[in-house]
Structures are given as structure tokens and as C-alpha cells.
Amino acid sequence: MIKPVGSLSYIWLLLGSAFILRVLLAPFGTLLLDHNTFVAWSTNLAQNGFAHFYDSWSDYLPGYLYILYLLGKINAGLSGVDTT
């Protein structure tokens, strides 16, 4: 049986290790289809908002879409695209 860990330092160590592992694996890329879908969704959300997002196909719940919306706005701001 697993003993409960009462230390926050263990949790931070676990999160830090997971982050470092993700950074080390990042150069190997991701599934291109997923990446392109997320980019298209974030651009769509940044340009059109949430009102008409589900008019086209999407199987994601709104929680993750808020993150994609924020990333789309950041991308538009950095690239100089007007999303209003």
C-alpha cells in the first residue's frame, strides 16, 4: 500500500521533474495533426470568440478552450493581427 506523503517538497520535486522531462522531450515534436488542430482552434477563438466556436467540429470541453483562446490572443498580439 502506498503511504501518503505529507510534504509539499515531494510534490514540488515531482512537478519539477515532470517539467524538466517535458522540456527535454520537446525537441522530438508532437503529432502534427493535433498541433495544427490546436493552432486552428486558438486562431478561431481569438478571431471569433466563443459564441460560434461549436458551429464547426470540436470535441473539447470549454476548460481547455480558454487556454487556447488566451494563446490565440497572445499569438495575435505578437504577430500584429487585429482580432477585434
PDB file with SEQRES, HELIX, SHEET and CRYST1 records, atoms N, CA, C and O in Angstrom:
SEQRES   1 A   84  MET ILE LYS PRO VAL GLY SER LEU SER TYR ILE TRP LEU          
SEQRES   2 A   84  LEU LEU GLY SER ALA PHE ILE LEU ARG VAL LEU LEU ALA          
SEQRES   3 A   84  PRO PHE GLY THR LEU LEU LEU ASP HIS ASN THR PHE VAL          
SEQRES   4 A   84  ALA TRP SER THR ASN LEU ALA GLN ASN GLY PHE ALA HIS          
SEQRES   5 A   84  PHE TYR ASP SER TRP SER ASP TYR LEU PRO GLY TYR LEU          
SEQRES   6 A   84  TYR ILE LEU TYR LEU LEU GLY LYS ILE ASN ALA GLY LEU          
SEQRES   7 A   84  SER GLY VAL ASP THR THR                                      
HELIX    1 AA1 LEU A    8  LEU A   25  1                                  18    
HELIX    2 AA2 ALA A   26  PHE A   28  5                                   3    
HELIX    3 AA3 LEU A   32  ASN A   48  1                                  17    
HELIX    4 AA4 PHE A   53  ASP A   55  5                                   3    
HELIX    5 AA5 PRO A   62  SER A   79  1                                  18    
CRYST1    1.000    1.000    1.000  90.00  90.00  90.00 P 1           1          
ATOM      1  N   MET A   1       0.833  -1.183   0.000  1.00  0.00           N  
ATOM      2  CA  MET A   1       0.000   0.000   0.000  1.00  0.00           C  
ATOM      3  C   MET A   1       0.879   1.249   0.000  1.00  0.00           C  
ATOM      4  O   MET A   1       1.930   1.281   0.642  1.00  0.00           O  
ATOM      5  N   ILE A   2       0.448   2.255  -0.712  1.00  0.00           N  
ATOM      6  CA  ILE A   2       1.220   3.492  -0.832  1.00  0.00           C  
ATOM      7  C   ILE A   2       0.977   4.362   0.390  1.00  0.00           C  
ATOM      8  O   ILE A   2      -0.163   4.595   0.790  1.00  0.00           O  
ATOM      9  N   LYS A   3       2.065   4.834   0.971  1.00  0.00           N  
ATOM     10  CA  LYS A   3       1.947   5.721   2.124  1.00  0.00           C  
ATOM     11  C   LYS A   3       1.666   7.136   1.642  1.00  0.00           C  
ATOM     12  O   LYS A   3       2.250   7.563   0.646  1.00  0.00           O  
ATOM     13  N   PRO A   4       0.789   7.880   2.316  1.00  0.00           N  
ATOM     14  CA  PRO A   4       0.550   9.269   1.928  1.00  0.00           C  
ATOM     15  C   PRO A   4       1.778  10.122   2.241  1.00  0.00           C  
ATOM     16  O   PRO A   4       2.444   9.934   3.259  1.00  0.00           O  
ATOM     17  N   VAL A   5       2.051  11.031   1.372  1.00  0.00           N  
ATOM     18  CA  VAL A   5       3.196  11.921   1.541  1.00  0.00           C  
ATOM     19  C   VAL A   5       2.675  13.233   2.098  1.00  0.00           C  
ATOM     20  O   VAL A   5       1.794  13.860   1.508  1.00  0.00           O  
ATOM     21  N   GLY A   6       3.210  13.640   3.213  1.00  0.00           N  
ATOM     22  CA  GLY A   6       2.737  14.847   3.864  1.00  0.00           C  
ATOM     23  C   GLY A   6       3.581  16.067   3.558  1.00  0.00           C  
ATOM     24  O   GLY A   6       3.371  17.120   4.160  1.00  0.00           O  
ATOM     25  N   SER A   7       4.509  15.960   2.660  1.00  0.00           N  
ATOM     26  CA  SER A   7       5.436  17.054   2.406  1.00  0.00           C  
ATOM     27  C   SER A   7       5.160  17.705   1.058  1.00  0.00           C  
ATOM     28  O   SER A   7       5.036  17.029   0.037  1.00  0.00           O  
ATOM     29  N   LEU A   8       5.069  19.014   1.075  1.00  0.00           N  
ATOM     30  CA  LEU A   8       4.900  19.750  -0.181  1.00  0.00           C  
ATOM     31  C   LEU A   8       6.161  19.699  -1.032  1.00  0.00           C  
ATOM     32  O   LEU A   8       6.093  19.824  -2.254  1.00  0.00           O  
ATOM     33  N   SER A   9       7.297  19.518  -0.398  1.00  0.00           N  
ATOM     34  CA  SER A   9       8.542  19.469  -1.172  1.00  0.00           C  
ATOM     35  C   SER A   9       8.552  18.265  -2.115  1.00  0.00           C  
ATOM     36  O   SER A   9       9.118  18.341  -3.206  1.00  0.00           O  
ATOM     37  N   TYR A  10       7.935  17.159  -1.708  1.00  0.00           N  
ATOM     38  CA  TYR A  10       7.841  15.992  -2.577  1.00  0.00           C  
ATOM     39  C   TYR A  10       6.991  16.313  -3.807  1.00  0.00           C  
ATOM     40  O   TYR A  10       7.333  15.918  -4.921  1.00  0.00           O  
ATOM     41  N   ILE A  11       5.904  17.017  -3.606  1.00  0.00           N  
ATOM     42  CA  ILE A  11       5.030  17.389  -4.727  1.00  0.00           C  
ATOM     43  C   ILE A  11       5.761  18.329  -5.679  1.00  0.00           C  
ATOM     44  O   ILE A  11       5.677  18.168  -6.897  1.00  0.00           O  
ATOM     45  N   TRP A  12       6.480  19.312  -5.127  1.00  0.00           N  
ATOM     46  CA  TRP A  12       7.229  20.242  -5.977  1.00  0.00           C  
ATOM     47  C   TRP A  12       8.347  19.523  -6.730  1.00  0.00           C  
ATOM     48  O   TRP A  12       8.629  19.842  -7.885  1.00  0.00           O  
ATOM     49  N   LEU A  13       8.975  18.560  -6.076  1.00  0.00           N  
ATOM     50  CA  LEU A  13      10.007  17.765  -6.740  1.00  0.00           C  
ATOM     51  C   LEU A  13       9.412  16.970  -7.897  1.00  0.00           C  
ATOM     52  O   LEU A  13      10.005  16.896  -8.973  1.00  0.00           O  
ATOM     53  N   LEU A  14       8.255  16.382  -7.679  1.00  0.00           N  
ATOM     54  CA  LEU A  14       7.582  15.619  -8.726  1.00  0.00           C  
ATOM     55  C   LEU A  14       7.177  16.520  -9.893  1.00  0.00           C  
ATOM     56  O   LEU A  14       7.398  16.169 -11.052  1.00  0.00           O  
ATOM     57  N   LEU A  15       6.589  17.672  -9.593  1.00  0.00           N  
ATOM     58  CA  LEU A  15       6.194  18.607 -10.651  1.00  0.00           C  
ATOM     59  C   LEU A  15       7.407  19.145 -11.407  1.00  0.00           C  
ATOM     60  O   LEU A  15       7.376  19.264 -12.632  1.00  0.00           O  
ATOM     61  N   GLY A  16       8.467  19.465 -10.680  1.00  0.00           N  
ATOM     62  CA  GLY A  16       9.683  19.953 -11.326  1.00  0.00           C  
ATOM     63  C   GLY A  16      10.318  18.905 -12.222  1.00  0.00           C  
ATOM     64  O   GLY A  16      10.787  19.216 -13.317  1.00  0.00           O  
ATOM     65  N   SER A  17      10.332  17.665 -11.757  1.00  0.00           N  
ATOM     66  CA  SER A  17      10.881  16.579 -12.574  1.00  0.00           C  
ATOM     67  C   SER A  17      10.058  16.367 -13.838  1.00  0.00           C  
ATOM     68  O   SER A  17      10.614  16.151 -14.916  1.00  0.00           O  
ATOM     69  N   ALA A  18       8.740  16.427 -13.709  1.00  0.00           N  
ATOM     70  CA  ALA A  18       7.866  16.269 -14.877  1.00  0.00           C  
ATOM     71  C   ALA A  18       8.089  17.404 -15.869  1.00  0.00           C  
ATOM     72  O   ALA A  18       8.097  17.179 -17.080  1.00  0.00           O  
ATOM     73  N   PHE A  19       8.269  18.625 -15.362  1.00  0.00           N  
ATOM     74  CA  PHE A  19       8.512  19.771 -16.242  1.00  0.00           C  
ATOM     75  C   PHE A  19       9.833  19.609 -16.993  1.00  0.00           C  
ATOM     76  O   PHE A  19       9.901  19.839 -18.200  1.00  0.00           O  
ATOM     77  N   ILE A  20      10.866  19.217 -16.281  1.00  0.00           N  
ATOM     78  CA  ILE A  20      12.170  19.021 -16.924  1.00  0.00           C  
ATOM     79  C   ILE A  20      12.090  17.928 -17.983  1.00  0.00           C  
ATOM     80  O   ILE A  20      12.669  18.063 -19.061  1.00  0.00           O  
ATOM     81  N   LEU A  21      11.386  16.862 -17.686  1.00  0.00           N  
ATOM     82  CA  LEU A  21      11.209  15.790 -18.666  1.00  0.00           C  
ATOM     83  C   LEU A  21      10.489  16.300 -19.912  1.00  0.00           C  
ATOM     84  O   LEU A  21      10.862  15.948 -21.031  1.00  0.00           O  
ATOM     85  N   ARG A  22       9.458  17.127 -19.724  1.00  0.00           N  
ATOM     86  CA  ARG A  22       8.735  17.687 -20.876  1.00  0.00           C  
ATOM     87  C   ARG A  22       9.643  18.579 -21.715  1.00  0.00           C  
ATOM     88  O   ARG A  22       9.595  18.537 -22.944  1.00  0.00           O  
ATOM     89  N   VAL A  23      10.465  19.381 -21.058  1.00  0.00           N  
ATOM     90  CA  VAL A  23      11.385  20.260 -21.781  1.00  0.00           C  
ATOM     91  C   VAL A  23      12.405  19.434 -22.563  1.00  0.00           C  
ATOM     92  O   VAL A  23      12.739  19.773 -23.699  1.00  0.00           O  
ATOM     93  N   LEU A  24      12.894  18.366 -21.967  1.00  0.00           N  
ATOM     94  CA  LEU A  24      13.871  17.515 -22.655  1.00  0.00           C  
ATOM     95  C   LEU A  24      13.257  16.778 -23.844  1.00  0.00           C  
ATOM     96  O   LEU A  24      13.945  16.533 -24.835  1.00  0.00           O  
ATOM     97  N   LEU A  25      11.983  16.424 -23.762  1.00  0.00           N  
ATOM     98  CA  LEU A  25      11.324  15.709 -24.852  1.00  0.00           C  
ATOM     99  C   LEU A  25      10.739  16.637 -25.919  1.00  0.00           C  
ATOM    100  O   LEU A  25      10.362  16.175 -26.996  1.00  0.00           O  
ATOM    101  N   ALA A  26      10.661  17.925 -25.634  1.00  0.00           N  
ATOM    102  CA  ALA A  26      10.049  18.882 -26.567  1.00  0.00           C  
ATOM    103  C   ALA A  26      10.693  18.897 -27.953  1.00  0.00           C  
ATOM    104  O   ALA A  26       9.964  19.025 -28.937  1.00  0.00           O  
ATOM    105  N   PRO A  27      12.006  18.774 -28.090  1.00  0.00           N  
ATOM    106  CA  PRO A  27      12.588  18.803 -29.441  1.00  0.00           C  
ATOM    107  C   PRO A  27      12.126  17.665 -30.349  1.00  0.00           C  
ATOM    108  O   PRO A  27      12.270  17.753 -31.568  1.00  0.00           O  
ATOM    109  N   PHE A  28      11.581  16.615 -29.778  1.00  0.00           N  
ATOM    110  CA  PHE A  28      11.137  15.491 -30.590  1.00  0.00           C  
ATOM    111  C   PHE A  28       9.766  15.721 -31.207  1.00  0.00           C  
ATOM    112  O   PHE A  28       9.299  14.899 -31.996  1.00  0.00           O  
ATOM    113  N   GLY A  29       9.118  16.823 -30.860  1.00  0.00           N  
ATOM    114  CA  GLY A  29       7.878  17.203 -31.513  1.00  0.00           C  
ATOM    115  C   GLY A  29       6.639  16.540 -30.956  1.00  0.00           C  
ATOM    116  O   GLY A  29       6.665  15.876 -29.920  1.00  0.00           O  
ATOM    117  N   THR A  30       5.558  16.744 -31.678  1.00  0.00           N  
ATOM    118  CA  THR A  30       4.254  16.233 -31.291  1.00  0.00           C  
ATOM    119  C   THR A  30       3.543  15.730 -32.536  1.00  0.00           C  
ATOM    120  O   THR A  30       4.066  15.851 -33.643  1.00  0.00           O  
ATOM    121  N   LEU A  31       2.390  15.183 -32.365  1.00  0.00           N  
ATOM    122  CA  LEU A  31       1.601  14.740 -33.502  1.00  0.00           C  
ATOM    123  C   LEU A  31       1.158  15.978 -34.282  1.00  0.00           C  
ATOM    124  O   LEU A  31       0.448  16.828 -33.744  1.00  0.00           O  
ATOM    125  N   LEU A  32       1.565  16.082 -35.519  1.00  0.00           N  
ATOM    126  CA  LEU A  32       1.325  17.274 -36.322  1.00  0.00           C  
ATOM    127  C   LEU A  32      -0.163  17.569 -36.484  1.00  0.00           C  
ATOM    128  O   LEU A  32      -0.561  18.734 -36.476  1.00  0.00           O  
ATOM    129  N   LEU A  33      -0.980  16.550 -36.630  1.00  0.00           N  
ATOM    130  CA  LEU A  33      -2.418  16.753 -36.776  1.00  0.00           C  
ATOM    131  C   LEU A  33      -3.006  17.421 -35.539  1.00  0.00           C  
ATOM    132  O   LEU A  33      -3.790  18.363 -35.661  1.00  0.00           O  
ATOM    133  N   ASP A  34      -2.640  16.950 -34.357  1.00  0.00           N  
ATOM    134  CA  ASP A  34      -3.121  17.572 -33.124  1.00  0.00           C  
ATOM    135  C   ASP A  34      -2.635  19.010 -33.013  1.00  0.00           C  
ATOM    136  O   ASP A  34      -3.405  19.908 -32.675  1.00  0.00           O  
ATOM    137  N   HIS A  35      -1.364  19.221 -33.298  1.00  0.00           N  
ATOM    138  CA  HIS A  35      -0.796  20.563 -33.198  1.00  0.00           C  
ATOM    139  C   HIS A  35      -1.524  21.534 -34.119  1.00  0.00           C  
ATOM    140  O   HIS A  35      -1.896  22.629 -33.696  1.00  0.00           O  
ATOM    141  N   ASN A  36      -1.729  21.147 -35.360  1.00  0.00           N  
ATOM    142  CA  ASN A  36      -2.417  22.020 -36.313  1.00  0.00           C  
ATOM    143  C   ASN A  36      -3.862  22.274 -35.906  1.00  0.00           C  
ATOM    144  O   ASN A  36      -4.379  23.371 -36.116  1.00  0.00           O  
ATOM    145  N   THR A  37      -4.516  21.276 -35.327  1.00  0.00           N  
ATOM    146  CA  THR A  37      -5.888  21.461 -34.854  1.00  0.00           C  
ATOM    147  C   THR A  37      -5.930  22.471 -33.723  1.00  0.00           C  
ATOM    148  O   THR A  37      -6.792  23.350 -33.716  1.00  0.00           O  
ATOM    149  N   PHE A  38      -5.019  22.366 -32.768  1.00  0.00           N  
ATOM    150  CA  PHE A  38      -4.992  23.305 -31.655  1.00  0.00           C  
ATOM    151  C   PHE A  38      -4.680  24.724 -32.129  1.00  0.00           C  
ATOM    152  O   PHE A  38      -5.255  25.686 -31.620  1.00  0.00           O  
ATOM    153  N   VAL A  39      -3.783  24.858 -33.090  1.00  0.00           N  
ATOM    154  CA  VAL A  39      -3.467  26.181 -33.641  1.00  0.00           C  
ATOM    155  C   VAL A  39      -4.688  26.766 -34.339  1.00  0.00           C  
ATOM    156  O   VAL A  39      -4.994  27.946 -34.164  1.00  0.00           O  
ATOM    157  N   ALA A  40      -5.385  25.959 -35.124  1.00  0.00           N  
ATOM    158  CA  ALA A  40      -6.585  26.440 -35.818  1.00  0.00           C  
ATOM    159  C   ALA A  40      -7.669  26.826 -34.823  1.00  0.00           C  
ATOM    160  O   ALA A  40      -8.327  27.852 -34.999  1.00  0.00           O  
ATOM    161  N   TRP A  41      -7.864  26.032 -33.792  1.00  0.00           N  
ATOM    162  CA  TRP A  41      -8.876  26.356 -32.786  1.00  0.00           C  
ATOM    163  C   TRP A  41      -8.522  27.639 -32.043  1.00  0.00           C  
ATOM    164  O   TRP A  41      -9.396  28.471 -31.802  1.00  0.00           O  
ATOM    165  N   SER A  42      -7.255  27.812 -31.676  1.00  0.00           N  
ATOM    166  CA  SER A  42      -6.874  29.020 -30.949  1.00  0.00           C  
ATOM    167  C   SER A  42      -7.021  30.255 -31.825  1.00  0.00           C  
ATOM    168  O   SER A  42      -7.435  31.308 -31.340  1.00  0.00           O  
ATOM    169  N   THR A  43      -6.692  30.144 -33.097  1.00  0.00           N  
ATOM    170  CA  THR A  43      -6.880  31.267 -34.021  1.00  0.00           C  
ATOM    171  C   THR A  43      -8.358  31.580 -34.190  1.00  0.00           C  
ATOM    172  O   THR A  43      -8.752  32.746 -34.178  1.00  0.00           O  
ATOM    173  N   ASN A  44      -9.172  30.554 -34.346  1.00  0.00           N  
ATOM    174  CA  ASN A  44     -10.617  30.730 -34.483  1.00  0.00           C  
ATOM    175  C   ASN A  44     -11.202  31.391 -33.240  1.00  0.00           C  
ATOM    176  O   ASN A  44     -12.014  32.309 -33.354  1.00  0.00           O  
ATOM    177  N   LEU A  45     -10.804  30.940 -32.066  1.00  0.00           N  
ATOM    178  CA  LEU A  45     -11.305  31.532 -30.825  1.00  0.00           C  
ATOM    179  C   LEU A  45     -10.866  32.981 -30.679  1.00  0.00           C  
ATOM    180  O   LEU A  45     -11.653  33.825 -30.251  1.00  0.00           O  
ATOM    181  N   ALA A  46      -9.623  33.279 -31.026  1.00  0.00           N  
ATOM    182  CA  ALA A  46      -9.123  34.645 -30.905  1.00  0.00           C  
ATOM    183  C   ALA A  46      -9.838  35.584 -31.862  1.00  0.00           C  
ATOM    184  O   ALA A  46     -10.087  36.740 -31.518  1.00  0.00           O  
ATOM    185  N   GLN A  47     -10.171  35.115 -33.048  1.00  0.00           N  
ATOM    186  CA  GLN A  47     -10.811  35.971 -34.043  1.00  0.00           C  
ATOM    187  C   GLN A  47     -12.318  36.065 -33.868  1.00  0.00           C  
ATOM    188  O   GLN A  47     -12.894  37.134 -34.072  1.00  0.00           O  
ATOM    189  N   ASN A  48     -12.971  34.962 -33.492  1.00  0.00           N  
ATOM    190  CA  ASN A  48     -14.433  34.924 -33.473  1.00  0.00           C  
ATOM    191  C   ASN A  48     -15.039  34.788 -32.088  1.00  0.00           C  
ATOM    192  O   ASN A  48     -16.252  34.942 -31.940  1.00  0.00           O  
ATOM    193  N   GLY A  49     -14.251  34.508 -31.086  1.00  0.00           N  
ATOM    194  CA  GLY A  49     -14.775  34.329 -29.742  1.00  0.00           C  
ATOM    195  C   GLY A  49     -15.443  32.979 -29.565  1.00  0.00           C  
ATOM    196  O   GLY A  49     -15.366  32.108 -30.431  1.00  0.00           O  
ATOM    197  N   PHE A  50     -16.103  32.824 -28.420  1.00  0.00           N  
ATOM    198  CA  PHE A  50     -16.700  31.542 -28.067  1.00  0.00           C  
ATOM    199  C   PHE A  50     -18.094  31.340 -28.647  1.00  0.00           C  
ATOM    200  O   PHE A  50     -18.568  30.206 -28.719  1.00  0.00           O  
ATOM    201  N   ALA A  51     -18.755  32.405 -29.058  1.00  0.00           N  
ATOM    202  CA  ALA A  51     -20.162  32.319 -29.458  1.00  0.00           C  
ATOM    203  C   ALA A  51     -20.399  31.337 -30.596  1.00  0.00           C  
ATOM    204  O   ALA A  51     -21.397  30.616 -30.586  1.00  0.00           O  
ATOM    205  N   HIS A  52     -19.511  31.294 -31.566  1.00  0.00           N  
ATOM    206  CA  HIS A  52     -19.726  30.448 -32.739  1.00  0.00           C  
ATOM    207  C   HIS A  52     -18.688  29.334 -32.858  1.00  0.00           C  
ATOM    208  O   HIS A  52     -18.564  28.710 -33.911  1.00  0.00           O  
ATOM    209  N   PHE A  53     -17.948  29.087 -31.788  1.00  0.00           N  
ATOM    210  CA  PHE A  53     -16.884  28.088 -31.876  1.00  0.00           C  
ATOM    211  C   PHE A  53     -17.423  26.696 -32.158  1.00  0.00           C  
ATOM    212  O   PHE A  53     -16.856  25.959 -32.965  1.00  0.00           O  
ATOM    213  N   TYR A  54     -18.505  26.336 -31.502  1.00  0.00           N  
ATOM    214  CA  TYR A  54     -19.043  24.982 -31.669  1.00  0.00           C  
ATOM    215  C   TYR A  54     -19.918  24.843 -32.906  1.00  0.00           C  
ATOM    216  O   TYR A  54     -20.527  23.792 -33.106  1.00  0.00           O  
ATOM    217  N   ASP A  55     -19.998  25.881 -33.747  1.00  0.00           N  
ATOM    218  CA  ASP A  55     -20.692  25.733 -35.033  1.00  0.00           C  
ATOM    219  C   ASP A  55     -19.942  24.750 -35.928  1.00  0.00           C  
ATOM    220  O   ASP A  55     -20.550  24.020 -36.711  1.00  0.00           O  
ATOM    221  N   SER A  56     -18.623  24.739 -35.805  1.00  0.00           N  
ATOM    222  CA  SER A  56     -17.821  23.758 -36.535  1.00  0.00           C  
ATOM    223  C   SER A  56     -17.479  22.617 -35.573  1.00  0.00           C  
ATOM    224  O   SER A  56     -17.889  22.632 -34.412  1.00  0.00           O  
ATOM    225  N   TRP A  57     -16.734  21.642 -36.059  1.00  0.00           N  
ATOM    226  CA  TRP A  57     -16.465  20.449 -35.268  1.00  0.00           C  
ATOM    227  C   TRP A  57     -15.441  20.710 -34.176  1.00  0.00           C  
ATOM    228  O   TRP A  57     -14.380  21.282 -34.421  1.00  0.00           O  
ATOM    229  N   SER A  58     -15.779  20.279 -32.964  1.00  0.00           N  
ATOM    230  CA  SER A  58     -14.846  20.294 -31.850  1.00  0.00           C  
ATOM    231  C   SER A  58     -15.349  19.319 -30.795  1.00  0.00           C  
ATOM    232  O   SER A  58     -16.542  19.284 -30.496  1.00  0.00           O  
ATOM    233  N   ASP A  59     -14.449  18.536 -30.235  1.00  0.00           N  
ATOM    234  CA  ASP A  59     -14.843  17.594 -29.192  1.00  0.00           C  
ATOM    235  C   ASP A  59     -14.206  17.924 -27.849  1.00  0.00           C  
ATOM    236  O   ASP A  59     -14.107  17.060 -26.977  1.00  0.00           O  
ATOM    237  N   TYR A  60     -13.774  19.168 -27.680  1.00  0.00           N  
ATOM    238  CA  TYR A  60     -13.156  19.566 -26.426  1.00  0.00           C  
ATOM    239  C   TYR A  60     -14.151  20.348 -25.586  1.00  0.00           C  
ATOM    240  O   TYR A  60     -14.995  21.076 -26.108  1.00  0.00           O  
ATOM    241  N   LEU A  61     -14.035  20.183 -24.279  1.00  0.00           N  
ATOM    242  CA  LEU A  61     -14.863  20.932 -23.347  1.00  0.00           C  
ATOM    243  C   LEU A  61     -14.288  22.339 -23.183  1.00  0.00           C  
ATOM    244  O   LEU A  61     -13.120  22.569 -23.498  1.00  0.00           O  
ATOM    245  N   PRO A  62     -15.088  23.271 -22.696  1.00  0.00           N  
ATOM    246  CA  PRO A  62     -14.652  24.674 -22.642  1.00  0.00           C  
ATOM    247  C   PRO A  62     -13.408  24.947 -21.809  1.00  0.00           C  
ATOM    248  O   PRO A  62     -12.707  25.917 -22.095  1.00  0.00           O  
ATOM    249  N   GLY A  63     -13.099  24.157 -20.808  1.00  0.00           N  
ATOM    250  CA  GLY A  63     -11.945  24.446 -19.951  1.00  0.00           C  
ATOM    251  C   GLY A  63     -10.652  24.630 -20.722  1.00  0.00           C  
ATOM    252  O   GLY A  63      -9.954  25.624 -20.525  1.00  0.00           O  
ATOM    253  N   TYR A  64     -10.322  23.696 -21.591  1.00  0.00           N  
ATOM    254  CA  TYR A  64      -9.092  23.786 -22.376  1.00  0.00           C  
ATOM    255  C   TYR A  64      -9.191  24.882 -23.429  1.00  0.00           C  
ATOM    256  O   TYR A  64      -8.179  25.456 -23.829  1.00  0.00           O  
ATOM    257  N   LEU A  65     -10.391  25.168 -23.872  1.00  0.00           N  
ATOM    258  CA  LEU A  65     -10.562  26.190 -24.903  1.00  0.00           C  
ATOM    259  C   LEU A  65     -10.226  27.581 -24.380  1.00  0.00           C  
ATOM    260  O   LEU A  65      -9.809  28.446 -25.151  1.00  0.00           O  
ATOM    261  N   TYR A  66     -10.404  27.810 -23.078  1.00  0.00           N  
ATOM    262  CA  TYR A  66      -9.993  29.098 -22.509  1.00  0.00           C  
ATOM    263  C   TYR A  66      -8.482  29.281 -22.644  1.00  0.00           C  
ATOM    264  O   TYR A  66      -8.008  30.385 -22.913  1.00  0.00           O  
ATOM    265  N   ILE A  67      -7.739  28.213 -22.459  1.00  0.00           N  
ATOM    266  CA  ILE A  67      -6.285  28.272 -22.632  1.00  0.00           C  
ATOM    267  C   ILE A  67      -5.942  28.539 -24.093  1.00  0.00           C  
ATOM    268  O   ILE A  67      -5.075  29.361 -24.388  1.00  0.00           O  
ATOM    269  N   LEU A  68      -6.621  27.845 -25.012  1.00  0.00           N  
ATOM    270  CA  LEU A  68      -6.374  28.074 -26.438  1.00  0.00           C  
ATOM    271  C   LEU A  68      -6.752  29.499 -26.840  1.00  0.00           C  
ATOM    272  O   LEU A  68      -6.069  30.114 -27.660  1.00  0.00           O  
ATOM    273  N   TYR A  69      -7.831  30.021 -26.270  1.00  0.00           N  
ATOM    274  CA  TYR A  69      -8.241  31.403 -26.546  1.00  0.00           C  
ATOM    275  C   TYR A  69      -7.140  32.367 -26.120  1.00  0.00           C  
ATOM    276  O   TYR A  69      -6.760  33.264 -26.873  1.00  0.00           O  
ATOM    277  N   LEU A  70      -6.633  32.174 -24.907  1.00  0.00           N  
ATOM    278  CA  LEU A  70      -5.563  33.038 -24.406  1.00  0.00           C  
ATOM    279  C   LEU A  70      -4.317  32.939 -25.281  1.00  0.00           C  
ATOM    280  O   LEU A  70      -3.702  33.957 -25.601  1.00  0.00           O  
ATOM    281  N   LEU A  71      -3.943  31.733 -25.667  1.00  0.00           N  
ATOM    282  CA  LEU A  71      -2.781  31.561 -26.543  1.00  0.00           C  
ATOM    283  C   LEU A  71      -3.010  32.187 -27.915  1.00  0.00           C  
ATOM    284  O   LEU A  71      -2.082  32.742 -28.502  1.00  0.00           O  
ATOM    285  N   GLY A  72      -4.238  32.104 -28.431  1.00  0.00           N  
ATOM    286  CA  GLY A  72      -4.563  32.735 -29.710  1.00  0.00           C  
ATOM    287  C   GLY A  72      -4.452  34.245 -29.635  1.00  0.00           C  
ATOM    288  O   GLY A  72      -3.969  34.884 -30.570  1.00  0.00           O  
ATOM    289  N   LYS A  73      -4.903  34.826 -28.509  1.00  0.00           N  
ATOM    290  CA  LYS A  73      -4.790  36.275 -28.328  1.00  0.00           C  
ATOM    291  C   LYS A  73      -3.327  36.701 -28.208  1.00  0.00           C  
ATOM    292  O   LYS A  73      -2.927  37.726 -28.761  1.00  0.00           O  
ATOM    293  N   ILE A  74      -2.542  35.920 -27.492  1.00  0.00           N  
ATOM    294  CA  ILE A  74      -1.113  36.226 -27.367  1.00  0.00           C  
ATOM    295  C   ILE A  74      -0.440  36.147 -28.733  1.00  0.00           C  
ATOM    296  O   ILE A  74       0.346  37.025 -29.089  1.00  0.00           O  
ATOM    297  N   ASN A  75      -0.741  35.111 -29.492  1.00  0.00           N  
ATOM    298  CA  ASN A  75      -0.171  34.959 -30.832  1.00  0.00           C  
ATOM    299  C   ASN A  75      -0.575  36.122 -31.732  1.00  0.00           C  
ATOM    300  O   ASN A  75       0.251  36.657 -32.471  1.00  0.00           O  
ATOM    301  N   ALA A  76      -1.846  36.513 -31.667  1.00  0.00           N  
ATOM    302  CA  ALA A  76      -2.305  37.629 -32.491  1.00  0.00           C  
ATOM    303  C   ALA A  76      -1.615  38.926 -32.080  1.00  0.00           C  
ATOM    304  O   ALA A  76      -1.265  39.741 -32.934  1.00  0.00           O  
ATOM    305  N   GLY A  77      -1.419  39.120 -30.787  1.00  0.00           N  
ATOM    306  CA  GLY A  77      -0.741  40.320 -30.312  1.00  0.00           C  
ATOM    307  C   GLY A  77       0.714  40.370 -30.739  1.00  0.00           C  
ATOM    308  O   GLY A  77       1.227  41.432 -31.093  1.00  0.00           O  
ATOM    309  N   LEU A  78       1.373  39.234 -30.707  1.00  0.00           N  
ATOM    310  CA  LEU A  78       2.779  39.188 -31.107  1.00  0.00           C  
ATOM    311  C   LEU A  78       2.966  39.294 -32.613  1.00  0.00           C  
ATOM    312  O   LEU A  78       3.984  39.802 -33.081  1.00  0.00           O  
ATOM    313  N   SER A  79       1.982  38.816 -33.373  1.00  0.00           N  
ATOM    314  CA  SER A  79       2.111  38.862 -34.832  1.00  0.00           C  
ATOM    315  C   SER A  79       1.482  40.115 -35.434  1.00  0.00           C  
ATOM    316  O   SER A  79       1.607  40.359 -36.634  1.00  0.00           O  
ATOM    317  N   GLY A  80       0.807  40.909 -34.602  1.00  0.00           N  
ATOM    318  CA  GLY A  80       0.216  42.149 -35.082  1.00  0.00           C  
ATOM    319  C   GLY A  80      -1.102  41.982 -35.805  1.00  0.00           C  
ATOM    320  O   GLY A  80      -1.522  42.894 -36.518  1.00  0.00           O  
ATOM    321  N   VAL A  81      -1.774  40.847 -35.649  1.00  0.00           N  
ATOM    322  CA  VAL A  81      -3.058  40.599 -36.300  1.00  0.00           C  
ATOM    323  C   VAL A  81      -4.162  41.195 -35.449  1.00  0.00           C  
ATOM    324  O   VAL A  81      -4.180  41.000 -34.234  1.00  0.00           O  
ATOM    325  N   ASP A  82      -5.085  41.919 -36.070  1.00  0.00           N  
ATOM    326  CA  ASP A  82      -6.216  42.505 -35.357  1.00  0.00           C  
ATOM    327  C   ASP A  82      -7.294  41.445 -35.178  1.00  0.00           C  
ATOM    328  O   ASP A  82      -7.801  40.908 -36.162  1.00  0.00           O  
ATOM    329  N   THR A  83      -7.652  41.134 -33.923  1.00  0.00           N  
ATOM    330  CA  THR A  83      -8.653  40.107 -33.656  1.00  0.00           C  
ATOM    331  C   THR A  83      -9.957  40.686 -33.139  1.00  0.00           C  
ATOM    332  O   THR A  83     -10.795  39.949 -32.619  1.00  0.00           O  
ATOM    333  N   THR A  84     -10.146  41.993 -33.273  1.00  0.00           N  
ATOM    334  CA  THR A  84     -11.391  42.593 -32.776  1.00  0.00           C  
ATOM    335  C   THR A  84     -12.476  42.547 -33.810  1.00  0.00           C  
ATOM    336  O   THR A  84     -13.588  43.009 -33.558  1.00  0.00           O  
TER     337      THR A  84                                                      
END                                                                             
